[in-house]
Amino acid sequence: MSQIRPQPGIMEIAPYVGGKSRVDGVSNVTKLSSNENPFGPSPAAQEAVKRSAHELHRYPSTDHADLRAAIAETHGLNADRIICGVGSDEIISFLCQAYAGPGDEVLFTEHGFSMYRISALAAGATPVSVPERERVTDVDALLAGCTDNTRLVFIANPNNPTGTMIGLAEIERLAEGIPPQALLVLDGAYAEYVEGYDGGAKLVEARDNVVMTRTFSKLYGLGGLRVGWGYGPIDVIDVLNRLRGPFNLSSTALAAAEAAIRDTAYVEKCREENTRLRAILSEALAEHGVPCDTSTANFVLARFGSQQEAEDCDIFLQKQGLIVRRVAGYNLPNCLRITVGDEPSCRRVAHCVGLFKAGER
Ligand SMILES: *Cc1c(COP(=O)(O)O)cnc(C)c1O
């Protein structure tokens, strides 16, 4: 047997499975499987991408000063406590590399985002999952799951794929109750969808054991460019910056993200449309006998009677050219996650679920 072997933990990683984007034999599909913004990126971000084409022979900024300043101005934050990464996935990965290794535990909830497990294993640490309470993050279960070996506690708020969220008082209780060697990570990939929610930024500033991650992939519609950021105590940001490659973000990605975050009118419009369309979608599904938890994000988690019914419905929808997300891998076998698309897509997916429930398969 070969003596060339990967580090412990790596072969335990089940490779990430992204949302499908095609169906064999169907040419015109509507993709509602990856929580993308159906309206695309801000026109200002698209312009910035085109302008960047003239400067592609230049290396990009290494300190991301302009983007960090734009983020800080828009959200009223301290630019020195911001780090930008190749998607928030890279920030999650830095956190695991920096703070968890063999013998350490990385804690998250049973329906938590799959990158927490993957990044923990990649760092050689032990992923530990605790139950949720009816698809809602359970702070008591997380606190009970903490040990002397817990180094990182991840929650997404709102959570993916459930769409539910917990209040700031609960998050504060969690930050207060975790052991002294542990860092709480608030994954705010969907924070922009919640009017008036700061993703936990104030809590980051008030404490020394909380980090927030954010992304340009969801509401800003820039998933293809891969930009995310983290906000944390200055010492933590310094640690993460030591792991960060000097040119981790391309000049095109930096320029687009900066233009996108400054286009606050576009952000506002997308948030409002999402709220309106999410209500249309979840009410229509409920009328067809398919309940959803109250979602605060840009998707809903549709609950079926059984795993078989969820799978049959998924197959039926695919035949109609509608791609949604199976979430059995998130321990939710009888559910399908449906991204809030534009109005015709929302109405069509609800209509087709209705046809399926009415037995027209
Ligand atoms: C989509 C998503 C992310 C990250 O996405 P990036 O594209 O890497 O920024 C992080 N956390 C959750 C919960 C997500 O759903």
Ligand as a Chemical Component Dictionary entry (heavy atoms), coordinates in Angstrom:
data_LIG
# 
_chem_comp.id                   LIG 
_chem_comp.type                 NON-POLYMER 
_chem_comp.pdbx_formal_charge   0 
_chem_comp.three_letter_code    LIG 
# 
loop_
_chem_comp_atom.comp_id 
_chem_comp_atom.atom_id 
_chem_comp_atom.alt_atom_id 
_chem_comp_atom.type_symbol 
_chem_comp_atom.charge 
_chem_comp_atom.model_Cartn_x 
_chem_comp_atom.model_Cartn_y 
_chem_comp_atom.model_Cartn_z 
_chem_comp_atom.pdbx_ordinal 
LIG C1 C1 C 0 -24.230 30.483 0.646  1  
LIG C2 C2 C 0 -23.778 30.397 2.049  2  
LIG C3 C3 C 0 -22.497 30.778 2.445  3  
LIG C4 C4 C 0 -21.408 31.222 1.599  4  
LIG O1 O1 O 0 -21.251 31.482 0.512  5  
LIG P1 P1 P 0 -20.014 32.095 -0.238 6  
LIG O2 O2 O 0 -20.492 32.097 -1.622 7  
LIG O3 O3 O 0 -18.815 31.251 0.013  8  
LIG O4 O4 O 0 -19.837 33.467 0.350  9  
LIG C5 C5 C 0 -22.148 30.709 3.764  10 
LIG N1 N1 N 0 -23.015 30.285 4.675  11 
LIG C6 C6 C 0 -24.248 29.917 4.341  12 
LIG C7 C7 C 0 -25.157 29.464 5.421  13 
LIG C8 C8 C 0 -24.678 29.942 3.029  14 
LIG O5 O5 O 0 -25.897 29.532 2.708  15 
# 
loop_
_chem_comp_bond.comp_id 
_chem_comp_bond.atom_id_1 
_chem_comp_bond.atom_id_2 
_chem_comp_bond.value_order 
_chem_comp_bond.pdbx_ordinal 
LIG C1 C2 SING 1  
LIG C2 C3 SING 2  
LIG C2 C8 DOUB 3  
LIG C3 C4 SING 4  
LIG C3 C5 DOUB 5  
LIG C4 O1 SING 6  
LIG O1 P1 SING 7  
LIG P1 O2 DOUB 8  
LIG P1 O3 SING 9  
LIG P1 O4 SING 10 
LIG C5 N1 SING 11 
LIG N1 C6 DOUB 12 
LIG C6 C7 SING 13 
LIG C6 C8 SING 14 
LIG C8 O5 SING 15 
# 
